[in-house]
Amino acid sequence: MPKQTFFNLTSEKQKQIIDVAINEFSQSTFNEVKISDIISKAKIPRSSFYDYFEDKKDLYKYIILIIREEKMKYMEPALTEQQESFFERLRGLFKAGAEFAASKPEFEKLANKMFENMEIIYEIFGTEELDMSSAYESMLMKGVEAGEIRSDIDIKFIAKSIHILTSNLMLESFEGSKETLSEAIQKTTKNIINFIKFGIAK
């Protein structure tokens, strides 16, 4: 996280630095982005950068947290919806992700570059912090209580499977595709839900 000296800056100056960094990370992968370019375009001395952040990873992590916070504003209604079925909530979750990507093009570009180098994301955050399994567990339990999902399923296993399935398929559906992230999410959502709901048995 940024140092207190960063938060002591005016909101306008903070935004200027973050906007420049977002633009840089949306144009190039993490390894390609240079601190020298960020400080030059943000019009701050190199010494000031290290007064604000520990290093490039510290800045990158903060930006990802900002994006995740913004994304949760879109996801929260789907996660808390009580009236819809499990599969409608799941569809709503994926739809919210697509809407977020479409409404925040600068974040979408950064996400595209992030997908090109997921190793750095796992290095910075670890795997647990990016794990959606707990949210899926809650949704599954509500589905069982509502009688729409079998009560004999292993909820933790299914939740983890959905997390792995969605994470990998969403990523793979975009890699090498000419579609936007939003289009890729929408296209993959239907196939994922049909697979989870109906399986492959005849």
C-alpha positions in Angstrom: 0.0 0.0 0.0 1.1 3.6 -0.6 3.0 5.4 2.2 1.3 8.1 4.2 3.2 10.7 2.3 1.1 9.7 -0.8 -2.2 10.2 1.1 -0.9 13.6 2.3 -1.0 14.8 -1.3 -4.1 16.6 -2.6 -6.7 14.3 -4.2 -5.9 15.9 -7.5 -2.2 15.0 -7.3 -3.0 11.5 -6.2 -5.4 11.1 -9.1 -2.8 12.4 -11.5 -0.2 9.9 -10.4 -2.6 7.0 -10.4 -4.1 7.9 -13.8 -0.6 8.0 -15.3 0.2 4.7 -13.8 -3.0 3.1 -15.0 -2.3 4.3 -18.5 1.2 2.9 -18.4 0.1 -0.5 -17.1 -2.7 -0.6 -19.6 -0.3 -0.2 -22.5 2.4 -2.6 -21.3 2.8 -5.6 -19.1 4.1 -5.1 -15.6 7.7 -6.1 -16.5 7.7 -3.7 -19.4 6.5 -0.6 -17.5 9.3 1.7 -16.4 9.2 3.8 -13.3 11.1 6.5 -15.2 8.1 6.8 -17.6 5.6 7.1 -14.8 7.5 9.8 -12.9 8.2 11.7 -16.1 4.5 11.8 -17.2 3.2 12.3 -13.6 5.7 15.2 -13.3 7.2 14.0 -10.0 10.9 13.5 -8.9 12.2 10.0 -8.7 12.8 10.5 -5.0 9.2 11.4 -4.5 8.0 8.2 -6.1 9.9 6.2 -3.4 8.4 8.6 -0.8 5.0 7.5 -2.0 5.6 3.8 -2.8 8.0 1.1 -1.8 8.5 0.0 -5.5 6.7 -0.6 -8.7 5.0 -3.7 -7.2 3.6 -1.6 -4.4 2.1 0.9 -6.9 0.7 -1.9 -9.1 -0.9 -3.7 -6.1 -2.6 -0.4 -5.1 -4.0 0.0 -8.6 -5.3 -3.5 -8.7 -7.0 -3.0 -5.3 -8.6 0.2 -6.7 -9.9 -1.7 -9.7 -11.2 -4.6 -7.5 -13.0 -2.2 -5.2 -14.7 -0.5 -8.2 -15.6 -3.9 -9.6 -17.2 -5.0 -6.4 -19.6 -2.2 -6.7 -20.9 -3.9 -9.8 -20.7 -7.4 -8.3 -22.3 -6.7 -5.0 -26.0 -6.7 -6.2 -25.5 -10.2 -7.8 -23.8 -11.5 -4.7 -26.5 -10.3 -2.3 -29.6 -10.9 -4.5 -32.0 -13.1 -2.4 -34.8 -13.7 -4.8 -33.0 -15.1 -7.8 -32.0 -18.7 -8.3 -28.4 -19.8 -7.9 -27.9 -20.0 -11.6 -29.5 -16.6 -12.1 -27.2 -15.1 -9.5 -24.2 -16.8 -11.1 -25.3 -15.4 -14.5 -25.8 -12.0 -12.8 -22.2 -12.2 -11.4 -20.7 -12.8 -14.8 -22.9 -10.2 -16.4 -21.8 -7.6 -13.8 -18.2 -8.5 -14.7 -19.0 -7.8 -18.4 -20.7 -4.5 -17.6 -17.8 -3.4 -15.4 -15.3 -4.2 -18.2 -17.5 -2.3 -20.8 -18.0 0.8 -18.6 -14.3 1.0 -17.5 -12.3 0.7 -20.7 -9.1 1.9 -19.0 -9.4 -0.9 -16.4 -10.3 -3.4 -19.1 -7.0 -2.5 -21.0 -5.0 -3.0 -17.8 -6.8 -6.3 -17.1 -5.9 -7.5 -20.6 -2.2 -6.7 -19.9 -2.5 -8.3 -16.4 -3.7 -11.6 -18.0 -0.5 -11.6 -20.1 1.6 -12.0 -16.9 -0.5 -13.6 -14.1 2.7 -14.8 -12.4 3.3 -11.3 -11.1 -0.3 -11.1 -9.8 0.1 -14.3 -7.8 3.5 -13.1 -6.6 2.0 -9.9 -5.3 -1.4 -11.2 -4.0 -0.9 -14.9 -3.6 -3.7 -17.3 -4.7 -6.0 -17.0 -1.7 -6.7 -13.3 -2.0 -7.9 -13.8 -5.5 -10.0 -16.8 -4.6 -13.8 -16.4 -5.1 -14.6 -19.8 -3.6 -16.1 -18.4 -0.4 -18.6 -16.3 -2.4 -19.6 -19.4 -4.4 -20.0 -21.4 -1.2 -22.5 -18.9 0.1 -24.4 -18.9 -3.1 -24.5 -22.7 -3.2 -25.7 -22.9 0.4 -28.6 -20.6 -0.5 -29.3 -22.8 -3.5 -29.4 -25.9 -1.3 -31.7 -24.2 1.2 -34.0 -23.1 -1.6 -34.2 -26.7 -2.9 -32.8 -25.9 -6.3 -29.5 -27.7 -5.7 -28.9 -31.2 -4.4 -28.3 -31.3 -0.7 -25.7 -34.1 -1.0 -23.1 -32.2 -2.9 -19.7 -31.3 -1.4 -20.2 -27.5 -1.3 -16.5 -26.6 -0.7 -15.4 -28.9 -3.5 -18.1 -27.5 -6.0 -17.3 -23.9 -5.0 -13.6 -24.4 -5.6 -14.3 -26.2 -8.9 -16.5 -23.3 -10.1 -13.8 -20.8 -9.1 -11.1 -22.7 -11.0 -13.4 -23.4 -13.9 -14.5 -19.8 -14.3 -11.1 -18.3 -13.7 -9.3 -20.5 -16.2 -12.0 -20.5 -18.9 -12.5 -16.8 -18.7 -8.8 -16.3 -19.1 -8.4 -18.8 -21.9 -11.4 -17.5 -23.8 -9.7 -14.2 -24.0 -6.2 -15.3 -24.8 -5.6 -15.0 -28.5 -9.1 -13.7 -29.1 -9.9 -10.5 -31.0 -12.9 -9.9 -28.8 -13.0 -7.4 -26.0 -12.9 -8.7 -22.4 -16.6 -7.9 -22.1 -17.5 -9.9 -25.2 -15.3 -12.8 -24.1 -17.0 -12.9 -20.7 -20.5 -12.9 -22.2 -19.6 -15.6 -24.7 -18.1 -17.9 -22.1 -20.8 -17.3 -19.4 -23.5 -19.3 -21.2 -21.2 -22.3 -21.8 -20.0 -22.3 -18.2 -23.5 -22.2 -16.7 -24.8 -24.8 -19.0 -22.0 -27.1 -18.1 -22.4 -26.6 -14.3 -26.2 -27.0 -14.5 -26.6 -29.8 -16.9 -23.2 -31.6 -17.0 -22.4 -33.8 -20.0 -24.5 -36.9 -19.3 -27.0 -37.8 -22.0 
